[in-house]
Amino acid sequence: MKKILALVAVSAIALSGCVSLAPDYERPDAPVPVALPVGDVDGSVAIIGADWRSVFTDPALQQVIETALVNNRDLRVATLNVQAARARYGITGAARYPTISASASATEREVFDEGGSAQDPSVAFQQVDQASAQLATTAYELDLFGRVNSLNRQALQQYFAAEENRRNAELTLIGTVANAWISLATNERLLALAIDTADAQEESLALTQQLFEAGAANELDYRRALGSVETSRADIARYEALVAQARNALILLTGAPVPETVMDEAELLPAPVSTDLAITRSSDVLLTRPDVLAAERTLEAANANIGAARAAFFPRITLTGSAGYTSTELDGLFTDGTGVWSFTPSVSVPIFSGGANRANLRLAKTQRDIALAQYEQAIQSAFRETADALAVSQTIDRRIASLENFVNANERALELSELRLREGIDSYLSVLDAQRTVYQARQALIAAQQERASNAVALYLALGGAGAPEQG
C-alpha cells in the first residue's frame, strides 16, 4: 500500500508541468541606436561594476549617503516590497507540491445492548474502542498543462522585478542625496558671493557718500550706490533661506539628523563627484539599468501569465488520497491487517464559462503588450537621459573655461572703473555696471560648476550605477 501511494505521488509530481502553454520568451530588440553618442568623452573612472564611492568621492558626502541608505523610508518600503514579493513567490510555488497532513484519533464509547439484563447494567452496555492514524493529501492539482507552473513563473519574475525596483530606489536615493549635497554647496557659494559683493558695494557706498558730501558726486550716484547695497542684502537673505532649505532636504533624505559639522563641509570645488567618467560606446549597457530590468521582469511575468490563461481552456485534474491504519485496539493499531487507504482523482472540464476564459486570455495578452511598450519606453528614456548627459559632458568644460575668462576680464574692468571713480574721471554709474556684471558672471560660473557636478550624477544614474547582479 505504501509503495502504491508513493508511486502515485512521484508520478503526479513528475507529470506536473510537463507542458507549458506560455509563449517562448525572447528579449525584444532595443528600439535605440546600438551606439551611445559618446563623442570625445573619455574618462578614467569606471561606472559599471564600480562601487558608488569611486564616483562620489567627497568623504563627507559619502557619510551622508551611507546614513540615507540605512534610514531612508522610501528605500525601506522598497525593501519590504521585495520581501512581500518573495513571500508571494513562496506561496505560489507551494502549489507545485502535494499538501500532506497527518491526523490521529482515539475514541472510546459505550453502546446499549438490547440483549442485556436490567439487573446487571454491565451487561446492558458494551464498550467500543476505535483508534486511527493516517496521512492525507487534499485536492493536489496535476499540472499537465502548466497552469500552476506558469503562475509560479509569473510570481518569480514579479519577485525579480521587485528586487530591481529596490535597486532603482537605492540608485535614485544616492543620486538625490548627491544632488541635494551639490545644491547645498552651490547655495553656500552663492551666499558667500552675495556677502562679498555686499561688502564691496558698501565700500563703494562709503566712497560715493564722501564724494557726494564733498560735492564731487551727485545724489543720483549716491542713491544708486545705496540701492545696490540693499539689493545685495536681499540676495543674502534669499541665499540664507536656500541654504537652510537645502540642509532640511538632506535631513529628510537621510531620515536621520545630519551633524552641522558635516554639512559645513559641503564644497562645490573641488567637485564632490568625479567628473572624469569612463563611458562605454555600446547602448547594451542601458539594459542593465534597474528600471529597465524591472520592466523586462514585468514583461516576462506577463508572458508567463498567458500560459496560465491558456491552460484554463483545458481540464484540471486534482488528486485526493489518504493512507493509514484503523483498529478497535490502540495497542494493535499498527499491526498487519489494520491498514486502510483511499485514492480519489477528479477531473474538471470547462464546458461553458460565458466567454470568461477567452476574455481572460485577451486580457493577459493585452497586459503583455502593455508591459512590452513600457519596457521599450524604459529603454528609450534611458538612451535619452544618457545622450543628454553626454551632450553636457562634451561641452561643459569649454563653457566653464570661457566663464572663468569672462569673470577675470570683468574683474579687471571693475578695478579700472573704481580707479577712475577715485580719480574723478568717471561717475559711480560705471562702477555700478561693472560690479553688477562681475556679480552676474561669478553667479554664472558657479551655476556652470554646479551643472558639471550634477551632470556627473545624471550620467551615473543614466548608466544604471554599478550594473545588475546575476539572477535566474
C-alpha positions in Angstrom: 0.0 0.0 0.0 2.8 2.4 0.9 4.6 1.6 -2.3 1.4 2.2 -4.3 0.8 5.7 -2.7 4.5 6.6 -3.1 4.4 5.7 -6.8 1.3 7.7 -7.3 2.7 10.7 -5.6 6.0 10.6 -7.5 4.2 10.1 -10.8 1.9 13.0 -10.1 4.8 15.3 -9.4 6.7 14.1 -12.5 3.8 14.7 -14.8 3.1 18.1 -13.4 4.3 21.0 -15.5 5.3 18.7 -18.4 3.6 21.1 -20.8 3.9 24.9 -20.9 1.4 26.9 -22.9 3.2 30.2 -22.3 4.8 31.8 -25.4 8.6 31.3 -25.6 10.2 34.5 -24.2 12.8 36.3 -26.2 14.2 39.7 -25.2 12.9 42.3 -27.6 15.3 44.3 -29.7 16.2 47.6 -28.1 14.4 50.4 -30.0 17.5 52.7 -29.8 20.8 53.1 -31.7 23.4 50.4 -31.0 26.0 53.1 -30.0 25.8 55.9 -27.5 26.8 59.4 -28.7 30.0 59.3 -26.6 31.9 61.8 -28.8 35.2 62.7 -27.2 34.2 61.8 -23.6 36.9 59.5 -22.4 37.3 59.5 -18.7 39.2 57.2 -16.3 36.7 56.5 -13.6 34.6 53.4 -14.4 30.9 53.4 -13.6 29.7 49.9 -14.5 30.9 47.4 -11.9 32.3 50.0 -9.6 31.3 50.9 -6.1 29.4 54.2 -5.8 32.2 55.6 -3.6 34.5 55.7 -6.6 32.2 58.2 -8.2 31.0 60.1 -5.1 34.5 60.9 -3.7 33.8 63.5 -1.0 34.2 61.8 2.4 31.5 64.0 3.9 29.1 63.2 1.1 29.8 59.5 1.4 28.9 59.7 5.1 25.6 61.4 4.3 24.8 58.8 1.6 25.6 55.9 3.9 23.2 57.4 6.5 20.5 57.7 3.9 20.9 54.1 2.7 20.3 52.9 6.3 17.5 55.3 7.3 15.6 56.5 4.3 11.9 55.4 4.5 11.3 55.2 0.7 14.1 52.7 0.4 12.8 50.8 3.4 9.4 50.5 1.7 11.1 49.2 -1.4 13.0 46.6 0.6 9.8 45.4 2.3 8.1 45.1 -1.1 10.9 42.7 -2.1 10.2 40.6 1.0 6.5 40.6 0.2 7.1 39.5 -3.4 9.4 36.8 -2.2 6.7 35.6 0.2 4.1 35.5 -2.6 6.5 33.5 -4.8 6.9 31.0 -1.9 3.1 30.7 -1.6 2.6 30.2 -5.3 5.5 27.7 -5.6 4.0 25.6 -2.8 1.1 24.7 -5.1 3.5 22.7 -7.2 3.8 20.1 -4.5 1.2 18.0 -2.6 0.0 19.2 0.7 0.3 16.4 3.2 -1.3 16.4 6.6 -1.2 13.9 9.4 -4.1 13.0 11.8 -4.7 10.6 14.6 -7.7 9.9 16.8 -8.8 7.6 19.5 -12.5 7.0 20.5 -14.0 5.2 23.5 -17.8 4.9 23.8 -20.5 2.7 25.3 -23.5 1.4 23.3 -26.7 -0.1 24.7 -27.1 -3.8 24.2 -30.8 -4.8 24.0 -29.9 -8.3 24.9 -28.5 -7.3 28.3 -30.2 -7.6 31.7 -31.7 -4.7 33.7 -30.5 -6.4 36.9 -26.9 -6.3 35.6 -26.1 -2.9 33.9 -22.6 -4.0 33.0 -24.2 -6.5 30.6 -26.7 -3.9 29.2 -23.9 -1.7 27.8 -20.9 -2.6 25.6 -17.7 -0.6 25.4 -16.5 0.1 21.8 -13.0 1.4 21.2 -11.6 2.7 17.9 -8.2 4.3 17.0 -6.9 5.6 13.7 -3.8 7.3 12.2 -3.4 8.5 8.6 -1.6 10.7 6.2 -3.7 12.6 3.6 -3.3 14.9 0.6 -6.2 17.1 -0.5 -7.0 18.4 -4.0 -3.5 18.3 -5.4 -3.6 19.6 -8.9 -1.9 17.5 -11.5 -0.4 20.3 -13.6 -0.5 18.6 -17.0 -1.0 21.9 -18.9 1.4 24.1 -16.9 -1.2 26.3 -15.2 0.5 26.2 -11.8 4.0 26.3 -13.3 3.0 29.4 -15.3 1.7 31.1 -12.2 4.8 30.2 -10.3 7.0 31.6 -13.1 4.9 34.8 -13.0 5.4 35.1 -9.3 9.2 34.5 -9.7 9.5 37.3 -12.3 7.4 39.6 -10.1 9.9 38.9 -7.3 12.8 39.8 -9.5 11.0 42.9 -10.6 10.5 44.0 -7.0 14.3 43.5 -6.4 15.1 45.6 -9.4 12.7 48.3 -8.2 14.5 48.2 -4.8 17.9 48.7 -6.6 16.4 51.5 -8.6 15.1 53.2 -5.4 18.6 52.8 -3.9 20.3 54.2 -7.0 17.8 57.1 -7.1 18.4 57.8 -3.4 22.1 58.0 -3.9 21.7 60.4 -6.8 19.1 62.5 -5.0 21.3 62.9 -1.9 24.3 63.8 -4.1 22.2 66.5 -5.9 21.0 67.8 -2.6 24.6 68.0 -1.4 25.6 69.8 -4.6 22.7 72.2 -4.2 23.8 72.9 -0.6 27.4 73.6 -1.7 26.2 75.8 -4.5 23.9 77.9 -2.3 26.7 78.2 0.2 29.0 79.5 -2.6 26.3 81.9 -3.8 25.7 83.1 -0.2 29.4 83.8 0.2 29.4 85.6 -3.1 26.5 87.8 -2.1 28.2 88.7 1.2 31.5 89.6 -0.6 29.5 91.6 -3.2 27.6 93.4 -0.4 30.9 94.3 1.4 32.4 95.7 -1.8 29.3 97.7 -2.6 29.2 99.1 1.0 32.8 100.3 0.4 31.7 101.9 -2.8 28.7 103.4 -1.0 31.0 104.9 1.6 33.3 106.4 -1.1 30.3 107.7 -3.0 28.9 109.3 0.1 32.2 111.1 0.8 32.3 112.4 -2.8 28.7 113.4 -2.6 29.3 115.3 0.7 32.4 116.9 -0.9 30.4 117.9 -3.9 32.3 115.7 -6.3 29.4 113.3 -6.9 25.7 113.9 -7.4 22.8 112.5 -5.3 21.9 110.1 -8.2 25.2 108.3 -7.8 24.7 108.1 -4.0 21.2 106.7 -4.4 22.3 104.1 -6.9 25.1 103.0 -4.6 22.6 102.7 -1.7 20.2 100.7 -3.9 22.9 98.3 -5.0 23.8 97.6 -1.3 20.2 96.9 -0.4 19.9 94.5 -3.4 22.9 92.6 -2.2 21.4 92.4 1.3 18.2 91.0 -0.2 20.3 88.4 -2.0 22.0 87.4 1.2 18.6 86.8 2.9 17.4 84.8 -0.1 20.5 82.5 -0.1 20.4 82.1 3.6 16.9 80.7 3.2 18.1 78.4 0.3 20.9 77.1 2.4 18.5 76.3 5.2 16.1 74.6 2.8 19.0 72.5 1.3 20.0 71.4 4.8 16.4 70.4 5.6 16.2 68.4 2.3 19.3 66.5 3.3 17.9 65.7 6.7 14.7 64.4 5.1 16.5 62.3 2.6 18.8 60.7 5.2 15.9 60.0 7.6 18.2 61.0 10.5 19.9 64.1 11.8 23.0 65.2 9.9 25.5 67.0 12.1 26.1 70.6 11.3 29.8 70.0 11.2 29.3 67.5 8.3 27.0 69.8 6.3 29.5 72.7 6.8 32.0 70.6 4.7 29.8 70.9 1.6 32.1 72.3 -1.1 31.5 72.8 -4.9 35.2 73.0 -5.6 36.8 70.5 -5.7 33.7 68.8 -7.1 32.3 66.2 -4.6 31.6 63.9 -7.6 34.1 62.6 -10.1 33.5 64.2 -13.5 36.2 62.1 -15.2 33.9 59.1 -16.0 34.7 56.3 -18.4 31.8 55.7 -20.8 31.3 52.6 -23.0 30.0 53.1 -26.5 27.5 50.3 -26.7 23.9 51.1 -25.8 23.6 47.5 -24.4 24.9 48.9 -21.1 21.4 50.5 -20.7 19.9 47.1 -20.4 21.5 46.7 -17.0 19.7 49.7 -15.5 17.5 48.6 -12.7 14.4 50.3 -14.0 14.9 48.7 -17.5 15.5 45.3 -15.8 12.3 45.8 -13.7 10.4 46.5 -16.9 11.8 43.4 -18.5 10.9 41.2 -15.5 7.4 42.6 -15.6 7.2 41.7 -19.3 8.4 38.1 -18.5 5.8 37.9 -15.8 3.0 39.0 -18.2 4.3 36.5 -20.7 4.0 33.6 -18.2 0.5 34.7 -17.3 -0.6 34.0 -20.9 0.4 30.4 -20.2 -1.9 30.3 -17.2 -4.8 31.9 -19.2 -4.4 29.3 -22.0 -4.3 26.4 -19.5 -7.8 27.5 -18.3 -9.2 26.0 -21.5 -8.1 22.5 -20.6 -9.2 20.0 -18.0 -8.0 20.4 -14.4 -7.1 17.1 -12.7 -6.9 17.0 -8.9 -5.9 14.1 -6.7 -7.1 13.4 -3.2 -5.9 10.5 -1.2 -5.1 9.1 2.2 -3.4 6.1 3.8 -3.2 4.9 7.4 -4.4 2.5 10.0 -7.5 1.9 11.9 -8.1 -0.6 14.8 -10.5 -1.3 17.6 -7.5 -1.8 19.9 -5.0 1.1 20.4 -2.1 -1.3 21.0 -2.9 -3.1 17.8 -3.1 0.0 15.6 0.0 -0.7 13.5 -0.3 -4.5 13.2 -0.9 -6.3 9.9 -4.5 -6.1 8.6 -5.3 -2.7 10.0 -4.2 -0.6 7.0 -6.7 1.5 5.1 -6.3 3.8 2.1 -8.3 5.8 -0.4 -7.4 7.5 -3.7 -9.9 9.9 -5.4 -8.9 11.6 -8.7 -11.3 14.2 -10.1 -11.5 16.0 -13.5 -13.0 19.4 -14.1 -13.6 20.1 -17.8 -14.5 23.7 -18.8 -17.7 23.5 -21.0 -19.3 26.9 -20.7 -17.9 30.0 -18.9 -19.8 32.8 -20.7 -16.6 33.8 -22.5 -14.7 34.4 -19.3 -11.7 32.2 -20.4 -11.4 33.9 -23.7 -11.7 37.3 -22.1 -9.0 36.4 -19.6 -6.7 35.3 -22.4 -7.3 38.5 -24.3 -6.6 40.4 -21.0 -3.4 38.5 -20.5 -2.2 39.2 -24.0 -3.1 42.9 -23.6 -1.2 43.1 -20.4 1.8 41.5 -22.1 1.6 44.2 -24.9 1.4 46.9 -22.3 4.5 45.5 -20.5 6.3 45.4 -23.8 5.5 49.0 -24.6 6.7 50.0 -21.1 9.9 48.1 -21.5 10.7 49.8 -24.8 9.8 53.1 -23.3 12.1 52.5 -20.4 15.0 51.8 -22.8 14.2 54.9 -24.9 14.1 57.0 -21.8 17.4 55.6 -20.6 19.0 56.4 -24.0 17.6 59.9 -24.0 18.9 60.6 -20.4 22.3 59.2 -21.3 22.6 61.1 -24.5 21.6 64.4 -22.8 24.1 63.9 -20.0 26.8 63.1 -22.6 26.0 66.2 -24.6 26.6 68.3 -21.5 29.8 66.4 -20.7 31.2 67.2 -24.1 30.7 71.0 -23.7 30.7 71.9 -20.0 34.4 72.2 -19.6 34.7 74.6 -22.5 31.8 76.7 -21.1 33.4 76.8 -17.7 36.8 77.9 -19.2 35.0 80.7 -21.1 33.2 81.8 -18.0 36.4 81.9 -16.0 37.9 84.2 -18.6 34.8 86.3 -18.6 35.0 86.7 -14.8 38.7 87.6 -15.0 38.1 90.2 -17.7 35.2 91.9 -15.9 37.1 91.8 -12.5 39.8 93.8 -14.2 37.2 96.2 -15.7 35.8 96.7 -12.2 39.2 97.6 -10.9 39.7 100.2 -13.6 36.2 101.6 -13.0 36.9 102.0 -9.3 40.2 103.7 -10.1 38.6 106.1 -12.5 35.9 106.9 -9.8 38.5 107.7 -7.2 40.3 110.0 -9.6 37.1 111.7 -10.5 37.2 110.7 -14.2 34.0 108.6 -14.2 30.8 108.6 -12.2 29.6 105.8 -10.0 27.3 104.5 -12.8 30.3 102.8 -14.5 31.4 101.2 -11.2 27.8 100.0 -10.6 27.6 98.5 -14.0 31.0 96.8 -13.6 30.0 95.4 -10.1 26.7 94.1 -11.5 28.5 92.4 -14.4 31.1 90.8 -12.2 28.4 89.6 -9.8 26.4 88.0 -12.6 29.5 86.5 -14.2 30.5 84.9 -10.9 27.0 83.6 -10.4 27.0 82.1 -13.9 30.4 80.4 -13.2 29.1 78.9 -10.0 25.9 77.7 -11.8 28.1 76.1 -14.5 30.2 74.4 -11.9 27.1 73.1 -10.3 25.8 71.8 -13.6 29.1 69.9 -14.2 28.8 68.2 -10.9 25.1 67.5 -11.3 25.6 66.2 -14.8 28.1 63.7 -13.5 25.4 62.4 -11.1 22.9 62.3 -14.0 25.4 60.3 -16.1 25.9 57.9 -13.2 22.2 57.4 -12.9 21.6 57.2 -16.6 24.1 54.3 -16.9 22.5 52.4 -14.1 25.2 52.9 -11.5 27.1 49.7 -10.7 25.1 47.5 -13.1 23.0 44.5 -12.4 23.7 41.3 -10.3 23.1 38.0 -11.9 19.6 36.4 -11.5 18.0 33.3 -12.7 
